[in-house]
Amino acid sequence: MKSLHARARVDAHGTLTLTLPPDMAGQEVELIVVFEPVTATKTDELPTEVAEWPPGFFEQTAGAWQGEPLRREPQGESEERDPLG
């Protein structure tokens, strides 16, 4: 038996999509689902994929840099690497 621990968001219709590892493809599985609502705190933030930007964030920050103009320094030549395989 394998177990999977994940945090996910249920949509407005109460639907949750569960993706299993590819090695389970085409197999019949038995699932036991235990769920508990998560309350986010400062020390227990939601994962990046479900976090949202605060309202107005981009309007307040886009073009807000007031220092010297930013410039990209020359990157030099890329190193020669051994081929894979």
C-alpha positions as CSV (number, residue, x, y, z in Angstrom):
1,M,0.0,0.0,0.0
2,K,1.2,3.5,-0.9
3,S,0.1,6.7,0.8
4,L,-0.1,10.2,-0.6
5,H,-0.2,13.3,1.5
6,A,-1.2,16.5,-0.3
7,R,-2.8,19.9,0.3
8,A,-5.3,21.0,-2.3
9,R,-8.1,23.5,-2.9
10,V,-11.7,22.3,-3.5
11,D,-13.5,24.4,-6.1
12,A,-16.8,26.3,-5.8
13,H,-18.7,23.1,-6.8
14,G,-17.0,20.9,-4.2
15,T,-14.8,19.2,-6.7
16,L,-11.3,18.1,-6.0
17,T,-9.0,16.6,-8.7
18,L,-6.6,13.9,-7.4
19,T,-3.6,13.0,-9.6
20,L,-1.7,9.8,-8.8
21,P,1.8,8.9,-9.8
22,P,2.2,7.7,-13.4
23,D,3.2,4.2,-12.3
24,M,-0.4,3.8,-11.2
25,A,-1.8,4.4,-14.7
26,G,-4.2,1.8,-15.9
27,Q,-4.5,0.1,-12.5
28,E,-7.6,-0.3,-10.3
29,V,-7.0,1.3,-6.9
30,E,-8.8,1.4,-3.6
31,L,-8.9,4.9,-2.0
32,I,-9.4,5.9,1.6
33,V,-9.9,9.7,1.8
34,V,-9.5,11.6,5.0
35,F,-9.9,15.3,4.8
36,E,-9.7,18.2,7.2
37,P,-10.0,22.0,6.5
38,V,-6.7,23.9,6.7
39,T,-6.5,27.2,8.4
40,A,-3.5,29.3,7.1
41,T,-1.4,31.2,9.7
42,K,1.7,33.2,9.3
43,T,3.8,30.1,10.0
44,D,1.7,27.8,7.9
45,E,1.2,29.5,4.6
46,L,-0.6,28.0,1.6
47,P,1.6,26.5,-1.1
48,T,2.7,28.8,-3.9
49,E,0.4,27.2,-6.4
50,V,-2.7,28.3,-4.5
51,A,-1.4,31.5,-3.0
52,E,-2.8,34.7,-4.5
53,W,-1.3,38.2,-5.0
54,P,-3.0,40.9,-2.8
55,P,-5.5,43.0,-4.6
56,G,-3.9,46.0,-6.4
57,F,-0.3,44.6,-6.0
58,F,0.7,45.0,-9.6
59,E,-1.0,48.4,-10.0
60,Q,1.0,49.6,-6.9
61,T,4.3,48.1,-7.8
62,A,4.6,48.1,-11.6
63,G,7.0,50.9,-12.6
64,A,7.6,51.9,-9.0
65,W,11.4,51.7,-9.1
66,Q,12.8,55.2,-8.5
67,G,16.5,54.5,-8.2
68,E,19.2,54.4,-10.9
69,P,18.2,52.7,-14.2
70,L,18.7,49.0,-13.9
71,R,21.1,47.4,-16.4
72,R,22.2,43.9,-17.1
73,E,25.9,43.3,-16.9
74,P,27.6,41.2,-19.7
75,Q,27.0,37.5,-19.0
76,G,30.2,36.2,-20.6
77,E,30.5,33.1,-22.7
78,S,28.6,29.9,-21.6
79,E,30.7,27.0,-20.6
80,E,31.2,24.0,-22.9
81,R,29.5,20.9,-21.3
82,D,29.9,17.2,-22.0
83,P,27.0,15.8,-24.0
84,L,24.3,13.8,-22.1
85,G,24.0,10.1,-22.6
